[in-house]
Amino acid sequence: MSVSLYDNLIEEIIKKGEVKVPLTDCDAQFYLEDVLREKGIRFKKIVPLRNRGRAIKTLIFKIQ
């Protein structure tokens, strides 16, 4: 993912209050954490409950 896609994630979390990020995209996770902390926005990282037989593939960032 490029920086412009990361910026779209920032815009989405500010508008909607939450955004889903793939667990395998560590760069996006670190970028979101850094930008939200710089802006002074408190957030939670939520791992969704596992459905029967399905692997967890996303991490949810939610603004408090």
Residue frames as qw, qx, qy, qz and C-alpha x, y, z in Angstrom:
[[0.000, 0.888, 0.460, 0.000, 0.00, 0.00, 0.00],
 [0.399, 0.407, -0.027, 0.822, 1.20, 3.49, -0.75],
 [0.125, -0.171, -0.443, 0.871, 0.98, 6.54, 1.49],
 [0.366, -0.078, -0.226, -0.900, -2.09, 7.82, -0.38],
 [0.631, -0.275, -0.677, -0.261, -3.95, 4.60, 0.51],
 [0.429, -0.253, -0.641, 0.584, -2.90, 5.03, 4.13],
 [0.084, 0.034, 0.119, -0.989, -4.25, 8.59, 4.01],
 [0.536, -0.219, -0.499, -0.645, -7.56, 7.16, 2.79],
 [0.581, -0.305, -0.731, 0.184, -7.60, 4.92, 5.87],
 [0.206, -0.170, -0.414, 0.870, -7.07, 7.97, 8.10],
 [0.316, -0.065, -0.181, -0.929, -9.93, 9.83, 6.39],
 [0.603, -0.243, -0.669, -0.360, -12.17, 6.78, 6.71],
 [0.486, -0.297, -0.702, 0.428, -11.53, 6.28, 10.42],
 [0.028, -0.127, -0.255, 0.958, -12.18, 9.96, 11.12],
 [0.444, -0.082, -0.334, -0.827, -15.47, 9.90, 9.13],
 [0.724, -0.197, -0.573, -0.329, -16.83, 6.50, 10.18],
 [0.573, -0.638, 0.340, -0.385, -15.20, 6.06, 13.58],
 [0.744, -0.295, 0.597, 0.059, -13.67, 2.72, 12.70],
 [0.557, 0.618, -0.467, -0.301, -11.70, 0.99, 9.97],
 [0.954, -0.125, 0.273, 0.021, -10.71, -2.61, 9.25],
 [0.186, 0.772, -0.591, -0.141, -7.08, -3.36, 8.42],
 [0.923, 0.133, -0.359, -0.031, -5.75, -6.75, 7.29],
 [0.758, -0.614, 0.184, 0.117, -3.59, -8.44, 9.92],
 [0.831, 0.101, 0.226, 0.498, -0.89, -9.01, 7.34],
 [0.327, 0.747, 0.089, 0.572, -0.52, -5.27, 6.60],
 [0.602, -0.493, -0.317, 0.542, 1.74, -4.23, 9.46],
 [0.301, 0.107, 0.109, 0.941, 2.80, -1.01, 7.72],
 [0.264, -0.561, -0.397, -0.677, -0.80, 0.24, 7.63],
 [0.641, -0.619, -0.446, 0.085, -1.28, -0.65, 11.30],
 [0.564, -0.308, -0.155, 0.750, 1.86, 1.24, 12.39],
 [0.130, 0.279, 0.250, 0.918, 1.00, 4.21, 10.17],
 [0.409, -0.653, -0.458, -0.442, -2.53, 4.44, 11.61],
 [0.659, -0.564, -0.362, 0.341, -1.20, 4.22, 15.17],
 [0.477, -0.119, -0.018, 0.871, 1.43, 6.90, 14.58],
 [0.018, -0.386, -0.320, -0.865, -0.90, 9.36, 12.84],
 [0.501, -0.668, -0.472, -0.282, -3.71, 8.94, 15.36],
 [0.643, -0.500, -0.291, 0.501, -1.30, 9.44, 18.26],
 [0.348, 0.058, 0.100, 0.930, 0.21, 12.54, 16.60],
 [0.211, -0.477, -0.364, -0.772, -3.28, 14.01, 16.19],
 [0.177, -0.165, 0.612, -0.753, -4.13, 13.20, 19.81],
 [0.744, -0.075, -0.256, -0.612, -6.97, 10.84, 18.87],
 [0.432, -0.282, 0.805, -0.293, -7.59, 8.00, 21.29],
 [0.722, 0.223, -0.465, -0.461, -8.28, 4.64, 19.69],
 [0.721, -0.259, 0.616, -0.184, -8.66, 0.94, 20.40],
 [0.347, 0.338, -0.796, -0.364, -7.42, -2.01, 18.41],
 [0.755, -0.038, 0.434, -0.490, -10.05, -4.75, 18.41],
 [0.074, 0.191, -0.935, -0.289, -9.59, -8.32, 17.28],
 [0.694, -0.068, -0.155, -0.700, -13.03, -9.57, 16.17],
 [0.700, -0.186, 0.633, -0.273, -14.39, -12.77, 17.63],
 [0.030, 0.267, -0.874, -0.404, -13.59, -15.82, 15.61],
 [0.794, 0.118, -0.046, -0.595, -16.47, -17.44, 13.74],
 [0.865, -0.134, 0.481, -0.058, -16.64, -21.19, 13.62],
 [0.831, 0.172, 0.408, 0.336, -13.81, -22.52, 11.51],
 [0.428, 0.835, 0.078, 0.337, -12.80, -19.14, 10.10],
 [0.632, -0.115, -0.181, 0.745, -9.46, -17.51, 10.73],
 [0.090, -0.897, -0.197, 0.384, -9.24, -13.92, 11.93],
 [0.639, 0.354, 0.295, 0.616, -8.00, -11.84, 9.01],
 [0.103, 0.731, 0.107, 0.666, -8.65, -8.24, 10.08],
 [0.366, -0.312, -0.494, 0.724, -7.95, -5.91, 12.94],
 [0.028, -0.833, -0.445, -0.327, -10.44, -3.14, 13.72],
 [0.288, 0.001, -0.267, 0.920, -9.23, 0.31, 14.73],
 [0.197, -0.758, -0.583, -0.215, -11.99, 2.18, 16.57],
 [0.094, 0.448, -0.210, 0.864, -11.96, 5.78, 17.78],
 [0.284, -0.395, -0.761, 0.431, -13.02, 6.16, 21.41]]
